[in-house]
Amino acid sequence: SEITKNPHGLDENTPAHTLFMYGLAHILNRYIPKNAEERAEILYEAGIVKDDLSNYTLCSGLLAYTKDGIHEGWQGFFESREPLQVSLWNLLTIERAISPTGKVYVVENPTVFSELLSRYPDSSVPLICTYGQVKLASFMLLDLLAKEEVNIYYSGDFDPEGLLIADKLKQRYKDKLILWGYEEANYLKSLSKQSLSERRLKKLQNLKDESLIAVGEM
């Protein structure tokens, strides 16, 4: 704003914004971001947090620490066994996140998240909900857990978009991420009558993990 004399000088879909993103990608040796989540991630890597309140993740059964010790808010939700919605703004002060069980179960669908919570009301099951495409807030929380050697179990949809989300997480977290429920029997049990277009089927060519490629071929 100070340099351009225009508070909207770097708005998306402007030449300046495009040049800015290309410049960051070059400096950070990254691919050009293709969507809003990738743009948010590359900005964060450059030290810029954008839209820190509406970018959030949902979790339960996890504890977090600031430089001063355990975060009392996270501890309160943990002890009351209630889900906690965490924004980028909340995560900026967090230095450590742990799962007391050494595991965390990650789902993309909030209805599945709610169902799991309702089935185990008397235990602090470590859960994260990403709301479909993984937002930066979810990546930040998962990065913190991965640093603590927490095993991440991920389950998502079987459609091309869902498999690509799982593949992206697998490439990022490697052996720390266990694909959860991606067996042939589960696919056949949940098979829908929805036909896939050629455009959507071509997305499966971008899969890198061998087990997900096998599901994609099926």
C-alpha positions as a printed NumPy array, in Angstrom:
array([[  0.   ,   0.   ,   0.   ],
       [  2.829,   2.403,   0.862],
       [  4.798,   1.567,  -2.271],
       [  1.939,   1.45 ,  -4.794],
       [ -0.142,   4.216,  -3.144],
       [ -3.062,   1.87 ,  -3.73 ],
       [ -4.413,  -0.459,  -0.996],
       [ -5.568,  -2.814,  -3.771],
       [ -2.252,  -2.725,  -5.637],
       [ -1.548,  -6.431,  -5.033],
       [ -5.12 ,  -7.722,  -5.323],
       [ -5.525, -11.038,  -7.106],
       [ -6.058, -10.899, -10.896],
       [ -3.845,  -7.811, -11.207],
       [ -0.52 ,  -7.786, -13.129],
       [  1.301,  -6.72 ,  -9.945],
       [ -0.078,  -9.7  ,  -8.04 ],
       [  0.986, -12.076, -10.823],
       [  4.504, -10.63 , -10.883],
       [  4.689, -10.799,  -7.09 ],
       [  3.742, -14.493,  -7.067],
       [  6.209, -15.304,  -9.873],
       [  8.919, -13.465,  -7.943],
       [  8.208, -15.362,  -4.713],
       [  8.11 , -18.686,  -6.561],
       [ 11.513, -17.92 ,  -8.116],
       [ 13.097, -16.862,  -4.81 ],
       [ 11.694, -19.866,  -2.924],
       [ 12.363, -22.298,  -5.793],
       [  8.701, -23.334,  -5.895],
       [  6.179, -24.002,  -8.652],
       [  3.856, -21.149,  -9.611],
       [  0.803, -21.428,  -7.284],
       [ -2.339, -22.556,  -9.11 ],
       [ -5.054, -21.847,  -6.537],
       [ -5.874, -19.876,  -3.395],
       [ -4.479, -22.5  ,  -1.012],
       [ -1.168, -22.722,  -2.855],
       [ -0.951, -18.92 ,  -2.901],
       [ -1.578, -18.782,   0.851],
       [  1.096, -21.435,   1.412],
       [  3.767, -19.657,  -0.64 ],
       [  2.965, -16.353,   1.089],
       [  3.312, -18.043,   4.473],
       [  6.672, -19.522,   3.472],
       [  7.767, -15.978,   2.596],
       [  6.682, -14.726,   6.035],
       [  3.331, -13.239,   5.025],
       [  0.065, -14.358,   6.623],
       [ -3.033, -13.464,   4.651],
       [ -6.616, -13.783,   5.854],
       [ -5.593, -15.14 ,   9.242],
       [ -9.102, -15.466,  10.71 ],
       [-11.144, -17.179,   7.989],
       [ -8.403, -19.74 ,   7.26 ],
       [ -9.024, -22.387,   9.908],
       [ -9.024, -26.058,  10.805],
       [-11.128, -28.121,  13.196],
       [ -9.577, -30.435,  15.777],
       [-10.198, -32.389,  18.958],
       [ -8.101, -34.338,  21.461],
       [ -4.898, -32.337,  20.87 ],
       [ -2.782, -30.147,  23.153],
       [ -0.717, -27.097,  22.202],
       [  2.12 , -25.13 ,  23.772],
       [  3.319, -21.534,  23.456],
       [  6.751, -20.28 ,  24.546],
       [  5.252, -19.873,  28.049],
       [  4.003, -23.454,  28.37 ],
       [  0.748, -25.295,  27.747],
       [ -2.   , -23.252,  26.076],
       [ -4.851, -23.072,  28.581],
       [ -7.506, -22.682,  25.881],
       [ -6.466, -25.865,  24.087],
       [ -6.192, -27.632,  27.45 ],
       [ -9.729, -26.589,  28.379],
       [-11.211, -27.944,  25.148],
       [ -9.158, -31.137,  25.56 ],
       [-10.412, -31.732,  29.106],
       [-14.04 , -30.99 ,  28.162],
       [-13.733, -33.27 ,  25.088],
       [-15.079, -30.56 ,  22.79 ],
       [-13.996, -29.768,  19.206],
       [-11.894, -26.652,  18.726],
       [-11.887, -24.445,  15.61 ],
       [ -8.385, -23.019,  15.17 ],
       [ -7.507, -20.159,  12.797],
       [ -4.14 , -19.083,  11.411],
       [ -4.257, -16.24 ,  13.935],
       [ -4.484, -18.786,  16.775],
       [ -1.683, -20.933,  15.376],
       [  0.85 , -18.117,  15.056],
       [  1.608, -18.277,  18.799],
       [  1.816, -22.08 ,  18.95 ],
       [  5.305, -23.58 ,  19.13 ],
       [  4.343, -27.217,  19.766],
       [  1.268, -29.367,  19.188],
       [  1.02 , -32.9  ,  20.541],
       [ -1.297, -35.877,  20.554],
       [ -1.24 , -37.693,  23.908],
       [ -1.822, -40.976,  22.049],
       [  0.976, -40.393,  19.525],
       [ -1.606, -40.594,  16.736],
       [ -4.044, -38.245,  15.003],
       [ -6.892, -39.207,  12.686],
       [ -7.532, -36.757,   9.848],
       [-10.731, -36.598,   7.784],
       [-11.823, -34.107,   5.174],
       [-15.563, -34.218,   5.809],
       [-17.036, -32.369,   8.831],
       [-19.963, -34.803,   8.992],
       [-17.542, -37.719,   9.357],
       [-15.633, -35.723,  11.997],
       [-18.868, -35.131,  13.918],
       [-19.871, -38.8  ,  13.652],
       [-16.521, -39.966,  15.05 ],
       [-16.831, -37.563,  17.973],
       [-20.367, -38.729,  18.73 ],
       [-19.334, -42.399,  18.677],
       [-16.582, -41.851,  21.243],
       [-17.987, -39.192,  23.615],
       [-16.088, -40.426,  26.686],
       [-12.581, -40.308,  25.216],
       [-10.369, -37.533,  23.837],
       [ -9.925, -38.999,  20.362],
       [ -7.244, -37.016,  18.467],
       [ -9.005, -35.77 ,  15.337],
       [ -8.546, -33.116,  12.646],
       [-11.042, -32.054,   9.97 ],
       [ -9.599, -30.31 ,   6.89 ],
       [-12.894, -29.311,   5.215],
       [-12.017, -30.812,   1.829],
       [ -9.052, -29.101,   0.179],
       [ -6.419, -28.751,   2.875],
       [ -6.139, -25.138,   4.033],
       [ -2.925, -23.59 ,   5.292],
       [ -4.167, -23.764,   8.902],
       [ -4.472, -27.56 ,   8.599],
       [ -0.989, -27.797,   7.1  ],
       [  0.448, -25.691,   9.921],
       [ -1.135, -27.899,  12.582],
       [ -0.082, -31.111,  10.83 ],
       [  3.476, -29.757,  10.424],
       [  3.64 , -29.158,  14.183],
       [  2.385, -32.679,  14.898],
       [  4.799, -34.211,  12.381],
       [  7.7  , -32.526,  14.192],
       [  6.605, -34.385,  17.328],
       [  6.716, -37.702,  15.411],
       [  2.934, -38.124,  15.65 ],
       [  1.544, -40.778,  13.283],
       [ -1.009, -39.148,  10.962],
       [ -3.856, -41.371,   9.736],
       [ -5.684, -39.802,   6.786],
       [ -9.02 , -40.84 ,   5.301],
       [-10.848, -39.027,   2.5  ],
       [-13.007, -39.439,  -0.573],
       [-12.423, -41.961,  -3.376],
       [-13.151, -39.517,  -6.227],
       [-10.193, -38.107,  -8.243],
       [-10.126, -34.887,  -6.25 ],
       [-10.171, -36.791,  -2.955],
       [ -7.36 , -39.114,  -4.044],
       [ -5.256, -36.121,  -5.09 ],
       [ -5.703, -34.549,  -1.646],
       [ -4.542, -37.794,  -0.038],
       [ -1.595, -37.965,  -2.446],
       [ -0.544, -34.387,  -1.69 ],
       [ -0.529, -35.135,   2.035],
       [  1.387, -38.383,   1.482],
       [  4.069, -36.596,  -0.542],
       [  4.397, -33.939,   2.164],
       [  4.53 , -36.167,   5.252],
       [  5.985, -39.38 ,   3.755],
       [  6.192, -42.23 ,   6.285],
       [  4.578, -40.12 ,   9.017],
       [  1.26 , -40.332,   7.122],
       [ -0.668, -43.61 ,   6.965],
       [ -3.429, -43.859,   4.367],
       [ -6.464, -44.987,   6.331],
       [ -9.307, -46.928,   4.686],
       [ -8.069, -46.83 ,   1.077],
       [ -8.603, -50.569,   0.504],
       [-10.42 , -52.124,  -2.447],
       [-13.188, -53.504,  -0.201],
       [-13.958, -50.021,   1.139],
       [-14.027, -48.561,  -2.365],
       [-16.451, -51.204,  -3.62 ],
       [-18.627, -50.817,  -0.519],
       [-18.942, -47.062,  -1.079],
       [-19.198, -47.182,  -4.879],
       [-21.709, -44.661,  -6.22 ],
       [-23.6  , -44.482,  -9.515],
       [-21.981, -41.161, -10.372],
       [-20.17 , -41.232, -13.729],
       [-16.815, -39.484, -13.989],
       [-15.999, -37.207, -16.914],
       [-12.795, -37.688, -18.918],
       [-11.524, -34.385, -17.522],
       [-11.863, -35.625, -13.967],
       [-10.427, -39.051, -14.782],
       [ -7.31 , -37.418, -16.273],
       [ -6.571, -35.93 , -12.858],
       [ -5.706, -39.464, -11.695],
       [ -2.604, -39.338, -13.909],
       [ -1.088, -36.903, -11.387],
       [ -1.089, -39.433,  -8.525],
       [  2.384, -40.388,  -7.241],
       [  1.766, -42.822,  -4.361],
       [  1.612, -46.421,  -5.594],
       [ -1.256, -47.501,  -3.346],
       [ -3.353, -44.509,  -4.43 ],
       [ -2.501, -45.159,  -8.082],
       [ -3.899, -48.678,  -7.591],
       [ -7.134, -47.217,  -6.175],
       [ -7.248, -44.743,  -9.067],
       [ -6.93 , -47.559, -11.609],
       [ -9.707, -49.459,  -9.872]])
